[in-house]
Amino acid sequence: MKQLFSLVVLCLFTTIGFSQSNTETKVWSNVEALNNAVFGNKDSIVMKRLTSEKLSYGHSGGNIEDKRKMVTGASSSKTEYRNITVEKLGFTLEGKTAVARYILRAGSVEKGVETPLNIAILTVWVKKDGDWKLLARQAVKVAEKK
């Protein structure tokens, strides 16, 4: 009986761990796809697909945008980003809410002048109709990597 109980507990934790692992993989995949859409190919269709209608999108400079303003601004931006890297800092799952933290580093080129972009980003994702959507994002400036 004790062995059966241990086996059931082990299976339960394995299932929970596997489920979180799958969720974590899916959310990080969405983070990557959204970063590519915003900083890479300026794909408004992907931005719209991956974001909640109630989106709150905070920039490192302090301005906050709703979904419409974020998609319009990002997809029409003339800024080019080079050598984008992401350093994952953490992931938390609580029910149908996931939090992903990371640092994004790149070269930001505007009017031919390149400046370093170093921002820590906190994203909050919610699961709706089977898909993970970005509900909130806040970026803050961080020091350049030494």
C-alpha positions as CSV (number, residue, x, y, z in Angstrom):
1,M,0.0,0.0,0.0
2,K,2.8,2.4,0.9
3,Q,4.5,1.6,-2.4
4,L,1.3,2.3,-4.3
5,F,0.8,5.6,-2.6
6,S,4.5,6.6,-3.3
7,L,3.9,5.7,-7.0
8,V,0.8,7.8,-7.2
9,V,2.5,10.8,-5.6
10,L,5.5,10.4,-8.0
11,C,3.2,10.2,-11.0
12,L,1.3,13.3,-9.9
13,F,4.4,15.4,-9.4
14,T,5.9,14.2,-12.7
15,T,2.6,15.2,-14.5
16,I,2.6,18.6,-12.8
17,G,6.3,19.2,-13.6
18,F,5.8,18.0,-17.2
19,S,2.8,20.3,-17.6
20,Q,4.7,23.3,-16.2
21,S,7.6,22.5,-18.5
22,N,5.3,22.4,-21.5
23,T,3.7,25.6,-20.5
24,E,7.1,27.3,-19.8
25,T,8.3,26.2,-23.3
26,K,5.1,27.6,-24.9
27,V,5.3,30.9,-23.1
28,W,9.0,31.3,-23.9
29,S,8.2,30.5,-27.5
30,N,5.6,33.3,-27.5
31,V,8.1,35.7,-25.9
32,E,10.6,34.9,-28.8
33,A,7.9,35.3,-31.4
34,L,6.7,38.6,-30.0
35,N,10.2,39.9,-29.7
36,N,10.9,38.9,-33.3
37,A,7.6,40.6,-34.4
38,V,8.4,43.8,-32.5
39,F,12.2,44.1,-32.8
40,G,12.7,42.1,-36.0
41,N,10.3,41.9,-38.9
42,K,7.6,44.4,-37.5
43,D,4.9,41.8,-38.0
44,S,1.6,43.4,-36.8
45,I,-0.4,40.2,-37.4
46,V,1.8,38.3,-35.0
47,M,1.7,41.1,-32.5
48,K,-2.1,41.1,-32.6
49,R,-2.3,37.3,-32.3
50,L,0.0,37.2,-29.2
51,T,-1.4,40.1,-27.2
52,S,-4.5,40.4,-25.1
53,E,-7.2,43.0,-26.0
54,K,-6.5,44.5,-22.5
55,L,-2.8,44.8,-23.1
56,S,-0.7,47.3,-21.0
57,Y,2.7,47.7,-22.7
58,G,5.2,49.7,-20.7
59,H,8.4,51.0,-22.4
60,S,11.7,51.6,-20.6
61,G,11.3,55.4,-21.2
62,G,8.1,55.4,-19.1
63,N,5.3,55.6,-21.7
64,I,2.5,53.0,-21.6
65,E,0.5,51.9,-24.5
66,D,-2.6,49.8,-25.1
67,K,-2.7,47.1,-27.7
68,R,-3.7,49.4,-30.6
69,K,-1.0,51.9,-29.9
70,M,1.7,49.3,-29.3
71,V,0.9,47.4,-32.5
72,T,0.7,50.6,-34.6
73,G,3.9,52.0,-33.1
74,A,6.0,48.9,-33.3
75,S,4.9,47.8,-36.7
76,S,5.6,51.3,-38.2
77,S,8.8,52.0,-36.3
78,K,11.8,52.9,-38.5
79,T,14.2,51.8,-35.8
80,E,16.3,48.8,-36.7
81,Y,17.6,46.4,-34.1
82,R,20.8,44.4,-34.5
83,N,22.4,41.5,-32.6
84,I,19.4,40.8,-30.4
85,T,20.1,38.6,-27.4
86,V,17.8,37.4,-24.6
87,E,19.0,36.3,-21.2
88,K,16.2,34.4,-19.4
89,L,16.0,35.4,-15.7
90,G,12.9,33.6,-14.4
91,F,9.6,32.0,-15.0
92,T,6.6,31.6,-12.7
93,L,3.3,29.8,-13.3
94,E,0.2,30.4,-11.2
95,G,-2.9,28.8,-12.7
96,K,-3.6,30.4,-16.0
97,T,-1.1,33.2,-15.4
98,A,2.6,33.1,-16.3
99,V,5.3,35.6,-15.6
100,A,8.5,35.6,-17.7
101,R,11.4,37.9,-16.9
102,Y,14.4,38.4,-19.2
103,I,17.0,40.9,-20.3
104,L,17.0,42.0,-23.9
105,R,20.2,43.5,-25.4
106,A,20.6,44.8,-28.9
107,G,22.0,47.6,-31.0
108,S,19.3,50.2,-31.8
109,V,19.8,51.9,-35.1
110,E,17.9,55.1,-35.8
111,K,18.8,57.5,-38.6
112,G,22.1,55.6,-39.1
113,V,23.2,56.0,-35.5
114,E,23.6,52.9,-33.4
115,T,23.1,53.0,-29.6
116,P,23.0,50.1,-27.2
117,L,19.7,48.9,-26.0
118,N,19.8,47.1,-22.6
119,I,16.4,46.5,-21.0
120,A,15.0,44.1,-18.4
121,I,11.5,43.0,-19.2
122,L,8.8,41.6,-17.1
123,T,5.9,40.0,-19.1
124,V,2.6,38.7,-17.7
125,W,0.8,36.1,-19.9
126,V,-2.7,34.8,-19.5
127,K,-4.1,31.6,-21.0
128,K,-7.3,32.4,-22.9
129,D,-9.1,30.0,-25.2
130,G,-6.1,27.6,-25.1
131,D,-3.6,30.3,-26.1
132,W,-1.1,32.3,-24.1
133,K,-1.6,36.0,-24.6
134,L,0.5,38.9,-23.3
135,L,-1.5,40.9,-20.8
136,A,1.2,43.2,-19.5
137,R,4.8,44.1,-20.2
138,Q,7.1,46.5,-18.5
139,A,10.7,47.3,-19.5
140,V,13.4,49.1,-17.5
141,K,16.8,50.2,-18.5
142,V,19.7,48.2,-17.2
143,A,23.5,48.5,-17.4
144,E,25.4,47.2,-20.4
145,K,26.9,43.8,-20.0
146,K,30.6,43.9,-19.1
